[in-house]
């Protein structure tokens, strides 16, 4: 049986932490930034973890990372 391929889009957007959780960037920081407050834009620049209910779907996209 052939090896499973990692999803190219997922490997560019997601990272696995040392404890096995999945990190992602936040959305809504690409354009229309004038009406957003500085606090909002600062928070959107930080990374966050993929929600527990979505982790199983992300692990299918990243088979070699676990």
Secondary structure as the mmCIF struct_conf table of DSSP 4:
data_model
#
loop_
_struct_conf.conf_type_id
_struct_conf.id
_struct_conf.beg_label_comp_id
_struct_conf.beg_label_asym_id
_struct_conf.beg_label_seq_id
_struct_conf.end_label_comp_id
_struct_conf.end_label_asym_id
_struct_conf.end_label_seq_id
HELX_LH_PP_P HELX_LH_PP_P1 UNK A 2 UNK A 7
HELX_RH_AL_P HELX_RH_AL_P1 UNK A 8 UNK A 13
STRN STRN1 UNK A 15 UNK A 16
TURN_TY1_P TURN_TY1_P1 UNK A 18 UNK A 19
BEND BEND1 UNK A 20 UNK A 20
STRN STRN2 UNK A 22 UNK A 25
BEND BEND2 UNK A 27 UNK A 28
BEND BEND3 UNK A 30 UNK A 31
TURN_TY1_P TURN_TY1_P2 UNK A 34 UNK A 35
BEND BEND4 UNK A 36 UNK A 36
HELX_RH_AL_P HELX_RH_AL_P2 UNK A 38 UNK A 44
TURN_TY1_P TURN_TY1_P3 UNK A 45 UNK A 45
BEND BEND5 UNK A 46 UNK A 46
STRN STRN3 UNK A 47 UNK A 49
HELX_LH_PP_P HELX_LH_PP_P2 UNK A 50 UNK A 51
HELX_RH_AL_P HELX_RH_AL_P3 UNK A 52 UNK A 61
HELX_RH_3T_P HELX_RH_3T_P1 UNK A 63 UNK A 65
#
